[in-house]
Amino acid sequence: MSFVGGKLKLKGGESLRAAGGVKKKKRSEDKALTAAGAPEQDPGQGAKEENDSQKTLKAIRGYELDPNTVEDRRTEAEKRYEARFRKVEEQMCKKAAAKSHRERVKEFNEYLAQLSEHHDIPKVGPG
């Protein structure tokens, strides 16, 4: 099989852009805001230009974000669940830290010794 190369042509002869089928991509908001809010750089104004650019961004966006304010949107049930989960997790960590590796191996071997012969690995083949 052979294929003809080149781009796909649509009937009617009108290009997609002229017909309204393809739109130009918009630049992201952050790039546009930083480009609009970035003044000429002076070597002695490092901290001042940060403040100026932040003020410009706030003026363009129309709102102010405070990084120190964190809103907790969890329900009371979710808060109780997390508190209980943390408490149980702490108890499990303390219990695991109380035993040494040697004690854990000893307990595991005792557990295996108590199991019935049904759990033993069967012999396979002559021998």
CORDALIN-V141673 format. One record per backbone hydrogen bond with DSSP energy under -0.5 kcal/mol. CO is the residue of the C=O (numbers start at 1). NH is the residue of the N-H. If there is no record, write none. Layout:
BEGIN
co=CO nh=NH
co=CO nh=NH
END
This chain:
BEGIN
co=10 nh=13
co=15 nh=19
co=16 nh=20
co=16 nh=21
co=16 nh=22
co=17 nh=20
co=28 nh=32
co=29 nh=33
co=30 nh=34
co=31 nh=35
co=32 nh=36
co=33 nh=37
co=34 nh=38
co=37 nh=39
co=42 nh=45
co=45 nh=49
co=46 nh=50
co=47 nh=51
co=48 nh=52
co=49 nh=53
co=50 nh=54
co=51 nh=55
co=52 nh=56
co=53 nh=57
co=54 nh=58
co=55 nh=59
co=56 nh=60
co=57 nh=61
co=58 nh=62
co=64 nh=66
co=65 nh=67
co=66 nh=69
co=68 nh=70
co=69 nh=71
co=71 nh=73
co=75 nh=79
co=76 nh=80
co=77 nh=81
co=78 nh=82
co=79 nh=83
co=80 nh=84
co=81 nh=85
co=82 nh=86
co=83 nh=87
co=84 nh=88
co=85 nh=89
co=86 nh=90
co=87 nh=91
co=88 nh=92
co=89 nh=93
co=90 nh=94
co=91 nh=95
co=92 nh=96
co=93 nh=97
co=94 nh=98
co=95 nh=99
co=100 nh=104
co=101 nh=105
co=102 nh=106
co=103 nh=107
co=104 nh=108
co=105 nh=109
co=106 nh=110
co=107 nh=111
co=108 nh=112
co=109 nh=113
co=110 nh=114
co=111 nh=115
co=112 nh=115
co=116 nh=119
co=117 nh=120
END
